[in-house]
């Protein structure tokens, strides 16, 4: 065979191999597309308009597999398992109040991911963005919409153990003034100024006065509920063994997860409610370990996430210790109820 014919044969073989490769990729892509568009038993999700001011809605991160996974999605609050309208805006964690949203996002890079906090207006348009130093875990907005907070893991990736480090930030969304870490605040513990190299803060929740907030502080292997003062830039310890606090709409109670002795190390929590006037704890009727910052649906009801087939499902429970847990939505996390 002459050289020219050998080259032609080689080129033909390479073309055939390329065609096979392209066909395989297209076939796999088509299968993935069919899977995304028709997940058996999954919620129905379609594109549409999502706002943070439409009354009677629940807005949340959609976890259902498909083209709208991780997008902010809305349903009627009275029908949380109904068809979903997706916004196109993707978040890892989300919260909103009074038309202001905070969306914690991953930015995928060629070598590694970075993270950011995006402040959203009522129509989910970006108002500002801030770098987040690690994996996002919690997000909150003050009832007035004037302040936003987020927590990130900067070492470790789970609250279950003890080998982790967190960073909690607060921003005034009106001025853009950012406090990158609550470690800059003065700590008052047992009536005295407290200093320690191992301080960690997470799980901020705001009161209505645009001054008071609550959070978890950890030091020396223990956790505490702290009350913060945005003007004085102080945090004061109030009660031990409180994680991921969530302030009730009336400002009198804190829902939280509590480490209970004897439970597995990777599932150590139970849901409780603390009365801030009496410091009396009430265990809730959820027997499973909840690793979430619960949301108050109203003054009587809590909503929280537990692991599910798509990553997470939402459950509800009475806040007075009665009743039993009820699943209200599959493939959902980070719920917000718009009045």
C-alpha positions in Angstrom: 0.0 0.0 0.0 1.4 3.4 -1.0 1.9 6.1 1.6 -1.0 8.1 0.3 -3.5 5.2 0.7 -2.2 4.5 4.2 -2.8 8.1 5.2 -6.4 7.9 3.8 -7.1 4.7 5.7 -5.8 6.2 8.9 -7.9 9.3 8.5 -11.0 7.3 7.8 -10.4 5.2 11.0 -9.9 8.4 13.1 -13.1 9.9 11.6 -15.1 6.7 12.5 -13.7 6.7 16.1 -14.7 10.4 16.4 -18.2 9.7 15.1 -18.6 6.9 17.7 -17.4 9.2 20.5 -19.8 12.0 19.4 -22.7 9.6 19.2 -22.0 8.3 22.7 -21.9 11.8 24.2 -25.1 12.8 22.5 -26.8 9.6 23.6 -25.7 10.2 27.2 -26.8 13.8 27.0 -30.2 12.8 25.7 -30.6 10.3 28.5 -29.6 12.9 31.1 -32.0 15.5 29.6 -34.9 13.0 29.7 -34.1 12.2 33.3 -34.0 15.9 34.2 -37.3 16.7 32.5 -39.2 13.8 33.8 -38.0 12.7 37.2 -40.5 9.9 38.2 -42.5 11.0 41.2 -40.8 14.3 41.5 -42.5 17.7 41.9 -43.5 19.5 38.7 -41.4 22.7 38.1 -41.8 25.3 35.4 -40.1 28.6 34.8 -41.9 31.8 35.8 -41.9 34.9 37.9 -40.9 34.8 41.6 -41.0 37.8 43.9 -40.4 38.3 47.6 -43.5 40.4 48.2 -46.4 38.3 46.8 -48.6 37.5 49.8 -49.4 34.0 50.7 -46.4 32.3 49.0 -43.6 30.1 50.2 -40.2 30.7 48.5 -37.5 28.1 48.8 -34.5 26.4 47.2 -35.8 23.6 44.8 -33.9 20.3 45.2 -35.8 18.3 42.6 -33.5 16.9 39.9 -33.9 18.6 36.6 -33.1 21.9 34.8 -34.4 23.9 37.8 -32.5 22.2 40.6 -31.1 24.7 43.2 -33.3 27.6 41.8 -35.4 29.8 44.1 -38.9 28.5 43.6 -42.4 29.4 44.8 -45.6 27.7 45.7 -48.8 28.8 47.5 -48.1 28.6 51.2 -51.5 26.8 51.5 -50.3 24.1 49.0 -46.6 23.6 49.7 -46.5 20.3 47.8 -48.1 21.8 44.7 -46.6 22.7 41.3 -43.6 25.0 41.5 -42.6 28.1 39.7 -38.8 28.5 39.3 -37.0 31.8 39.1 -33.7 30.9 37.4 -31.8 32.3 40.4 -29.7 29.5 42.1 -28.8 29.5 45.8 -27.2 27.1 48.3 -28.9 28.8 51.2 -31.5 31.5 51.2 -33.7 33.7 53.4 -35.8 36.8 52.9 -37.9 39.4 54.7 -39.7 42.6 53.8 -38.6 42.4 50.2 -34.9 41.8 50.8 -33.3 38.4 50.1 -29.9 36.9 50.8 -28.7 34.2 48.5 -25.6 32.2 49.2 -24.0 30.9 46.0 -21.2 28.7 44.8 -18.9 30.1 42.0 -17.5 27.1 40.2 -13.9 27.6 39.1 -11.4 25.6 37.1 -9.5 24.5 40.2 -11.9 25.0 43.1 -15.1 26.7 44.1 -15.5 30.0 45.8 -18.6 31.4 47.5 -20.5 34.7 47.7 -23.5 36.2 49.4 -25.8 38.1 47.0 -28.3 40.6 48.4 -31.5 40.5 46.3 -34.4 43.0 45.9 -38.0 41.9 45.9 -37.7 40.9 42.2 -34.6 38.8 42.8 -32.3 41.4 41.2 -28.9 41.7 42.6 -28.3 44.7 44.9 -24.8 43.8 46.2 -22.5 40.9 46.6 -19.9 39.9 49.2 -17.2 37.2 49.3 -17.9 34.3 51.7 -14.8 32.7 53.1 -16.1 29.1 53.1 -19.0 26.7 52.5 -22.3 28.5 53.3 -24.5 27.0 56.0 -27.0 29.5 57.4 -28.6 32.7 56.2 -31.0 35.2 57.7 -32.6 38.7 57.0 -33.9 41.0 59.7 -37.8 41.4 59.8 -37.3 45.0 58.5 -35.1 43.8 55.6 -32.4 46.2 56.7 -29.8 43.6 57.8 -28.6 40.3 56.4 -26.4 37.6 58.0 -24.7 34.5 56.9 -22.5 31.7 58.3 -19.9 29.7 56.5 -17.6 26.8 57.4 -14.0 27.9 57.1 -12.6 24.7 58.5 -14.5 21.3 58.6 -17.9 20.9 57.0 -20.3 19.7 59.7 -21.6 20.9 63.0 -21.9 17.3 64.3 -18.3 17.0 65.4 -16.0 19.4 67.2 -13.3 19.9 64.5 -14.8 22.8 62.6 -14.6 26.6 62.4 -17.2 29.0 61.3 -17.5 32.7 60.3 -20.7 34.7 60.9 -21.1 38.0 59.0 -23.7 40.8 59.2 -24.3 43.5 56.7 -26.4 46.6 56.7 -28.0 46.3 53.3 -28.9 50.1 53.3 -25.3 51.3 53.6 -23.3 48.2 52.6 -21.4 48.3 55.9 -20.1 44.7 56.5 -19.0 43.1 59.7 -17.1 40.1 58.3 -17.0 38.2 61.6 -18.8 38.5 64.9 -15.4 37.7 66.5 -14.9 41.5 66.2 -17.6 42.0 68.8 -16.9 42.3 72.6 -18.1 39.1 74.4 -19.7 39.3 77.8 -19.9 36.0 79.6 -21.1 35.6 83.2 -21.0 39.4 83.6 -17.4 39.8 82.5 -15.5 40.5 79.3 -14.5 37.1 77.8 -11.6 36.5 75.4 -10.6 33.2 73.8 -8.8 32.2 70.7 -11.3 29.4 69.9 -14.5 31.5 69.6 -16.9 30.5 66.9 -20.3 32.1 66.0 -23.1 30.8 63.7 -26.8 30.9 63.2 -27.7 34.6 63.5 -31.4 35.5 63.9 -32.7 39.1 64.2 -35.3 40.9 66.4 -37.6 43.6 64.9 -35.8 46.5 66.5 -32.9 46.6 64.0 -30.6 46.4 67.0 -30.9 43.0 68.7 -29.9 39.7 67.3 -29.3 36.2 68.7 -26.7 33.6 67.6 -24.8 30.6 68.8 -21.3 31.0 70.3 -19.0 28.1 70.9 -15.9 28.1 73.1 -14.0 25.4 75.1 -16.2 22.7 73.7 -19.5 24.2 74.8 -22.2 26.2 72.9 -24.2 29.2 74.2 -27.1 31.3 73.0 -25.9 34.9 72.9 -27.8 38.1 72.5 -26.1 40.6 70.3 -26.3 44.4 70.1 -25.6 45.9 66.7 -25.0 49.4 68.0 -22.8 48.5 71.1 -21.1 45.7 69.1 -21.4 43.3 72.0 -22.7 39.7 72.5 -23.8 38.5 75.9 -24.2 34.8 76.8 -27.8 33.8 77.9 -28.2 30.0 77.9 -26.0 27.0 77.4 -26.4 24.2 74.7 -28.2 26.2 72.1 -27.4 25.9 68.3 -28.9 27.5 65.3 -31.4 29.7 67.1 -34.5 31.1 65.4 -36.5 33.9 67.0 -40.3 33.7 67.0 -42.4 36.4 65.4 -43.5 37.7 68.8 -39.8 37.9 69.9 -40.4 35.8 73.1 -39.1 32.4 72.1 -36.1 30.8 70.4 -36.4 27.5 68.5 -33.1 25.7 68.4 -31.4 22.4 68.1 -30.0 20.9 71.3 -27.3 18.3 71.8 -28.8 15.5 73.8 -26.5 13.1 75.7 -26.7 9.5 74.6 -27.5 10.3 70.9 -25.1 9.2 68.1 -22.2 11.6 67.5 -23.3 12.1 63.9 -26.9 12.8 64.8 -26.8 14.4 68.3 -29.6 17.0 68.2 -33.3 17.4 69.1 -35.5 20.4 68.4 -36.4 22.6 71.4 -38.1 25.9 72.1 -36.7 28.3 74.7 -38.9 30.8 76.4 -36.7 33.9 76.7 -38.8 35.3 79.6 -38.4 32.2 81.9 -35.5 30.3 80.2 -37.8 27.3 80.2 -37.0 24.7 77.5 -39.7 22.7 75.8 -38.7 19.6 73.7 -40.7 19.3 70.5 -42.3 16.1 69.2 -39.7 15.4 66.5 -37.8 12.2 67.4 -35.2 12.6 64.6 -32.0 14.6 64.7 -32.5 18.0 63.0 -29.5 19.8 61.6 -31.2 23.0 60.4 -32.1 26.5 61.5 -35.8 26.1 61.8 -38.2 28.7 60.4 -41.3 30.0 62.2 -44.3 29.5 59.9 -46.3 31.6 62.4 -46.3 32.0 66.2 -47.4 28.4 66.7 -45.6 26.4 64.0 -42.1 25.6 62.9 -40.8 24.4 59.5 -37.4 22.6 59.1 -35.5 20.3 56.7 -34.6 16.7 57.1 -32.7 14.5 54.6 -34.8 13.1 51.7 -34.6 11.3 48.4 -33.6 14.5 46.6 -31.4 15.9 49.3 -33.9 17.4 51.7 -37.6 17.5 52.5 -39.6 20.1 54.6 -41.5 19.1 57.7 -43.7 21.1 60.2 -44.2 20.7 63.9 -46.2 22.6 66.6 -43.9 24.8 68.7 -45.5 23.9 72.0 -44.3 20.3 72.1 -47.6 18.8 71.1 -48.6 17.0 67.9 -46.3 15.1 65.6 -44.0 16.0 62.6 -45.6 16.2 59.2 -43.9 16.4 55.8 -45.2 19.3 53.7 -42.9 19.3 50.7 -40.3 17.1 49.1 -37.1 18.2 47.5 -37.0 21.6 49.2 -34.9 23.5 51.7 -34.5 27.1 53.0 -38.2 28.1 53.1 -39.4 31.6 53.5 -43.1 32.5 54.1 -44.1 35.7 52.5 -46.9 37.6 54.3 
